[in-house]
């Protein structure tokens, strides 16, 4: 067995959801510690207490750095790594101009392998330890990501994107039957093997026929421990498009609900322009929303009512939406979420932002207590944040009158330079097992 490791620093923990229970649900211990052994957190507490209880443990002391759960990015498209920050398109134009041509390249397993490794290394450098990713229609793209994640010890949720409607280009279409068959085979190959989890993945209603959505709904009924991930109400012209394709549906969400794709474990990216019935049904069924603020502002989609959705009982996580989003960094994503909140008249507190990026995202993925938390039994995925990583951040943090004021400049101005260390499955990145 490996030697237990005692990690010291300012530790961030939550006793509840700060959106619902107030900022007192978040706590930073300036002399905190956690004991890691066998890839899991075995104990948390003060540095003095745990040092005394575990005198033979290896010590890793991060001083005044913030030791927190690794970031959980709940909605990404790893195949879009190469086209991140592409200029000036609305959603549908952006898909046709940039996304679909790039995704067609993933029929080449070697290319898929190259991009999967590049993407995971980029997010690890930014303190992200878990992602929920769309792949392409090619099963090889799923194999590439799960294999790259396995090599790095990461917990990853992913699935083959399914599209069988002629709104997608011919090179990226499957069928209702092949979507079911390939997804089922991938579930059998990867789901719950090691740290891999499968997500059944219709891209969104405009690129799937009712027959395909029904087939995927049936597959989910057969494998309810899988997640399902898709998109919902990202842009107003997208919603009009959905209504033209599904005239019998009560609303956008109903295109999924009619086909068995609504419930706990369903992840709906964006969910900006929701109808009252959609909000009610999502709250009733436990379906989750994933907030993608950098994407929503970059592509001009709108401003998600994060606090309002949480208050109405909907689980909400946070995501970069790479590559519709303009950054691989969850710090940058938190800054954007704060700005979106300001524009809605409800700015988010630093504790709320950090909760969204960790426990909030974990909850939407039905992984509460497994990832996104510093608590005994949780997997030892960590981000260690330097709260004075640049001169600009340091001079502002030095004026802070409390810990939240010290953390906030890093959330607003931080980038990968703020990530002092990333730990995955109990190992610091770059360290040998």
C-alpha positions in Angstrom: 0.0 0.0 0.0 1.2 3.5 -0.7 2.3 5.7 2.2 -0.6 7.9 3.4 -0.2 11.6 2.4 -1.2 14.5 4.5 -1.9 17.6 2.5 -1.8 21.0 4.3 -3.2 24.3 3.2 -6.3 26.4 3.4 -9.1 23.8 2.8 -12.5 24.5 1.3 -15.5 22.5 2.4 -19.2 22.8 2.2 -21.9 21.7 4.6 -24.7 22.5 2.1 -25.6 24.5 -1.0 -24.8 28.1 -0.3 -27.5 29.2 -2.8 -30.1 27.7 -0.5 -28.5 27.8 2.9 -26.4 30.9 2.7 -22.7 31.6 2.6 -22.2 30.0 6.0 -22.6 26.6 4.2 -19.0 27.2 2.8 -16.0 27.1 5.1 -12.3 27.8 4.6 -10.0 26.5 7.3 -6.8 28.5 7.2 -4.9 25.7 8.9 -6.7 22.8 7.2 -5.5 19.3 6.2 -6.7 16.1 4.5 -5.3 12.6 4.6 -5.1 10.8 1.3 -4.6 7.0 0.9 -5.4 4.6 -1.9 -6.9 7.3 -4.2 -9.4 8.5 -1.6 -9.7 11.1 1.1 -9.6 9.2 4.4 -9.8 12.1 6.8 -10.2 15.9 7.0 -9.6 18.3 9.8 -7.0 20.8 11.1 -3.4 20.4 10.3 -2.5 20.0 14.0 -5.1 17.3 14.7 -4.2 15.2 11.6 -0.5 15.6 12.1 -0.8 14.2 15.6 -3.1 11.3 14.5 -0.9 10.3 11.5 2.7 11.0 12.5 4.2 8.7 9.8 2.2 10.2 6.9 4.1 12.0 4.1 3.6 15.7 4.4 2.8 18.0 1.4 2.4 21.6 2.7 0.9 24.1 0.4 1.1 27.0 2.9 -1.5 29.7 2.1 -2.7 28.1 -1.1 -6.4 27.0 -1.3 -6.8 23.3 -1.3 -10.1 22.4 -2.8 -11.9 19.7 -4.9 -10.8 19.5 -8.5 -13.1 21.3 -10.8 -15.9 19.3 -12.4 -16.7 20.6 -15.9 -20.2 19.2 -16.6 -20.6 20.0 -20.4 -17.8 19.9 -23.0 -17.1 18.9 -26.5 -13.6 17.6 -26.5 -13.6 17.2 -30.4 -13.9 21.0 -30.6 -10.6 21.6 -28.9 -9.0 22.7 -32.2 -11.7 25.2 -33.1 -12.0 27.0 -29.7 -12.3 30.8 -30.1 -13.6 30.8 -33.7 -15.0 34.1 -34.8 -18.5 35.5 -34.9 -21.3 33.0 -35.6 -24.7 32.2 -34.1 -25.2 28.6 -33.0 -26.5 27.1 -36.2 -23.9 28.9 -38.4 -21.2 28.0 -35.9 -22.1 24.3 -36.1 -22.1 24.3 -39.9 -19.0 26.4 -40.3 -16.7 25.1 -37.6 -18.0 22.2 -35.6 -19.3 19.7 -38.2 -16.2 19.9 -40.4 -13.9 19.4 -37.4 -15.9 16.5 -36.0 -15.8 14.7 -39.4 -12.0 14.4 -38.8 -12.6 12.1 -35.9 -13.3 9.1 -38.2 -9.5 8.8 -38.0 -8.7 7.0 -34.7 -5.2 8.5 -34.7 -6.6 12.0 -34.8 -9.1 11.3 -32.1 -6.3 9.9 -29.9 -4.2 13.0 -30.5 -7.0 15.5 -29.6 -8.2 13.5 -26.6 -4.8 13.5 -25.0 -4.3 17.2 -25.8 -7.7 18.1 -24.4 -7.3 16.3 -21.1 -3.8 17.7 -20.6 -5.1 21.2 -21.1 -7.9 20.8 -18.6 -5.7 19.2 -16.0 -3.3 22.1 -16.3 -6.4 24.3 -15.4 -7.3 22.2 -12.3 -10.2 20.3 -13.9 -10.2 16.7 -12.9 -13.6 15.5 -14.2 -15.4 16.3 -17.5 -18.6 15.2 -19.0 -17.9 15.3 -22.7 -19.7 14.8 -26.0 -17.7 12.8 -28.5 -18.5 12.5 -32.2 -20.7 10.0 -34.0 -17.6 7.8 -34.4 -17.3 5.1 -31.7 -13.5 5.5 -32.1 -13.8 9.0 -30.6 -15.3 7.6 -27.5 -12.6 4.9 -27.2 -10.0 7.6 -27.6 -11.3 9.8 -24.8 -11.9 7.0 -22.3 -8.5 5.5 -23.1 -6.7 8.8 -22.6 -8.6 9.3 -19.3 -7.7 5.9 -18.1 -4.0 6.6 -18.8 -4.3 9.7 -16.6 -6.4 8.1 -13.9 -9.3 10.6 -14.5 -13.0 10.1 -13.9 -14.7 11.0 -17.2 -18.3 10.8 -18.4 -18.7 10.6 -22.1 -20.7 9.3 -25.0 -21.1 8.9 -28.7 -23.0 11.9 -30.2 -26.0 10.7 -32.1 -27.5 12.5 -35.2 -29.7 10.9 -37.9 -31.6 13.8 -39.3 -30.7 15.5 -42.5 -30.0 18.8 -40.6 -26.6 17.2 -40.0 -24.1 16.6 -42.8 -24.1 13.1 -44.4 -20.6 12.4 -43.0 -21.9 12.8 -39.5 -25.2 11.0 -39.6 -26.0 7.6 -38.1 -29.4 6.0 -37.9 -31.8 5.2 -35.0 -30.6 1.6 -35.0 -26.9 2.2 -35.3 -27.1 4.9 -32.6 -28.7 2.4 -30.3 -26.3 -0.5 -31.3 -23.1 1.5 -31.1 -24.1 3.3 -27.9 -25.0 -0.1 -26.3 -21.7 -1.6 -27.3 -19.8 1.3 -25.8 -21.8 1.1 -22.6 -20.8 -2.6 -22.3 -17.2 -1.7 -23.1 -16.7 1.3 -20.8 -19.5 2.1 -18.4 -18.4 1.7 -14.8 -15.1 0.2 -15.8 -12.5 1.9 -13.7 -13.5 5.6 -13.5 -15.3 5.7 -16.8 -19.1 6.5 -16.9 -21.2 6.5 -20.1 -23.6 9.3 -21.1 -26.2 8.5 -23.8 -25.8 11.5 -26.1 -28.3 12.8 -28.6 -26.7 16.0 -29.8 -30.1 17.9 -29.6 -33.6 17.5 -31.0 -32.9 19.3 -34.3 -30.4 16.7 -35.4 -32.3 13.6 -34.3 -35.5 12.1 -35.6 -38.2 11.0 -33.2 -37.3 7.5 -34.0 -33.7 8.0 -32.8 -34.8 9.8 -29.7 -37.1 6.9 -28.9 -34.4 4.4 -29.5 -32.1 6.3 -27.1 -34.8 6.6 -24.6 -35.3 2.9 -24.7 -31.5 2.4 -24.2 -31.6 4.7 -21.1 -34.4 2.7 -19.7 -32.3 -0.4 -20.1 -29.2 1.3 -18.5 -30.5 3.8 -16.0 -27.2 4.2 -14.3 -25.9 6.0 -17.4 -26.4 9.7 -17.7 -28.0 11.3 -20.8 -26.6 14.6 -22.1 -28.0 16.9 -24.6 -28.8 20.6 -25.3 -31.9 22.6 -24.4 -33.1 26.2 -25.2 -29.7 27.7 -25.9 -30.9 30.3 -28.5 -34.3 31.7 -29.5 -33.8 30.8 -33.1 -32.9 27.3 -32.1 -36.2 27.0 -30.2 -38.1 28.2 -33.2 -36.3 25.5 -35.3 -37.3 22.8 -32.8 -40.9 23.9 -32.9 -40.9 23.6 -36.7 -39.5 20.1 -36.5 -41.6 18.9 -33.6 -44.9 20.8 -34.1 -46.8 18.4 -31.8 -44.5 19.0 -28.8 -45.6 21.3 -26.0 -42.2 22.9 -25.8 -38.5 22.0 -26.4 -38.2 19.9 -23.3 -41.2 17.8 -24.4 -39.3 16.6 -27.4 -37.1 14.7 -24.9 -39.8 13.9 -22.4 -42.0 12.2 -25.1 -39.2 9.8 -25.8 -38.1 8.8 -22.4 -35.2 11.3 -22.1 -36.2 13.2 -19.0 -35.4 12.3 -15.4 -32.7 12.2 -12.8 -29.3 11.9 -14.6 -30.4 13.9 -17.6 -28.1 16.8 -18.2 -29.4 19.7 -20.3 -26.7 22.2 -21.4 -27.6 25.9 -21.4 -31.3 25.9 -20.6 -31.5 29.7 -20.9 -34.9 30.4 -22.5 -37.2 28.0 -20.5 -41.0 27.9 -20.4 -42.7 27.7 -17.0 -43.8 24.1 -17.7 -40.2 23.1 -18.5 -38.9 24.4 -15.2 -41.7 22.6 -13.3 -41.0 19.3 -15.0 -37.3 19.5 -14.6 -37.7 20.2 -10.9 -40.2 17.4 -10.5 -38.0 14.8 -12.3 -34.6 15.8 -10.9 -33.2 16.7 -14.3 -30.1 18.9 -14.2 -29.1 22.1 -16.0 -25.5 22.8 -16.9 -24.7 26.5 -17.0 -22.2 27.5 -19.8 -21.6 31.2 -19.3 -18.5 31.8 -21.5 -20.3 30.0 -24.4 -23.6 31.8 -23.8 -21.9 35.2 -24.0 -19.4 34.3 -26.8 -22.1 32.9 -29.1 -24.6 35.5 -28.0 -27.2 33.0 -26.6 -28.5 34.8 -23.5 -28.2 34.9 -19.7 -29.2 31.9 -17.7 -31.1 32.4 -14.4 -28.8 30.2 -12.3 -30.0 31.3 -8.9 -33.6 31.2 -9.9 -33.4 27.7 -11.3 -31.7 26.4 -8.1 -34.3 28.1 -5.9 -36.9 26.2 -7.9 -35.3 22.9 -7.1 -33.3 22.2 -10.3 -29.7 20.9 -9.9 -27.3 23.2 -11.7 -23.7 22.6 -12.6 -21.1 24.7 -14.4 -19.2 24.1 -17.6 -16.8 25.6 -20.1 -18.7 24.2 -23.1 -15.4 23.8 -25.0 -15.2 24.8 -27.8 -18.3 26.9 -28.0 -17.0 28.4 -24.8 -13.9 30.5 -25.2 -11.7 29.0 -22.5 -10.5 25.6 -21.0 -10.4 27.3 -17.5 -13.1 26.9 -14.9 -11.7 30.0 -13.2 -12.5 32.0 -16.4 -15.9 30.3 -16.4 -16.6 31.4 -12.9 -15.7 34.9 -13.8 -18.2 34.8 -16.7 -20.9 33.3 -14.4 -20.4 36.2 -12.1 -20.8 38.7 -15.0 -23.9 36.9 -16.2 -25.3 37.1 -12.7 -24.5 40.9 -12.6 -26.4 41.4 -15.8 -29.4 39.5 -14.4 -29.3 41.6 -11.2 -28.1 38.7 -9.0 -24.3 38.5 -8.8 -23.0 35.3 -7.4 -20.9 35.1 -4.3 -17.4 33.5 -4.5 -18.7 30.6 -2.4 -21.6 30.1 -4.8 -19.2 30.1 -7.8 -16.9 27.6 -6.2 -19.8 25.4 -5.2 -21.1 25.4 -8.8 -17.7 24.4 -10.1 -17.4 21.4 -7.7 -20.3 20.1 -5.7 -22.9 21.6 -7.9 -21.6 20.0 -11.0 -21.0 16.7 -9.2 -24.6 16.7 -8.1 -25.9 17.2 -11.6 -23.8 14.1 -12.6 -25.3 12.1 -9.7 -21.8 11.9 -8.2 -22.3 13.8 -5.0 -19.9 12.5 -2.4 -17.8 10.7 -5.0 -16.1 13.8 -6.6 -16.3 17.5 -6.0 -16.0 17.3 -2.3 -13.3 17.3 0.5 -14.8 14.7 2.7 -13.9 11.2 3.9 -14.7 8.6 1.3 -14.5 11.0 -1.7 -12.1 10.4 -4.5 -8.9 12.3 -4.1 -9.1 14.7 -7.0 -7.9 18.1 -6.0 -7.0 21.6 -7.3 -4.5 23.6 -5.3 -5.0 27.3 -6.0 -2.3 30.0 -5.6 -4.3 33.1 -4.4 -1.4 35.4 -5.4 -0.4 34.0 -8.8 0.2 37.3 -10.6 1.2 40.7 -9.4 -2.2 42.1 -10.2 -4.0 39.4 -8.2 -1.5 39.5 -5.3 -1.8 43.2 -4.8 -5.6 43.0 -4.7 -5.6 39.9 -2.4 -3.3 41.6 0.0 -6.0 44.2 0.7 -8.6 41.5 1.5 -10.4 41.8 4.8 -11.7 38.2 4.8 -11.1 35.0 2.9 -13.7 35.5 0.3 -12.3 38.9 -0.6 -8.9 37.2 -0.9 -10.3 34.4 -3.2 -12.4 36.6 -5.5 -9.5 38.2 -7.4 -8.3 34.8 -8.5 -11.8 33.9 -9.7 -12.0 37.0 -11.7 -8.5 37.2 -13.1 -6.9 33.8 -12.6 -5.8 31.4 -15.3 -3.7 28.3 -15.4 -0.9 30.1 -13.6 -3.1 30.1 -10.5 -3.1 26.3 -10.5 -0.3 25.4 -8.1 -1.0 21.6 -8.3 -3.6 19.2 -9.6 -4.2 15.8 -8.0 -6.0 13.0 -9.7 -7.0 9.8 -7.9 -4.6 10.5 -5.1 -1.6 11.4 -7.2 -0.2 14.8 -8.0 0.0 15.2 -11.8 3.5 14.5 -13.0 4.3 12.2 -10.1 4.9 8.5 -10.6 2.6 6.0 -9.0 
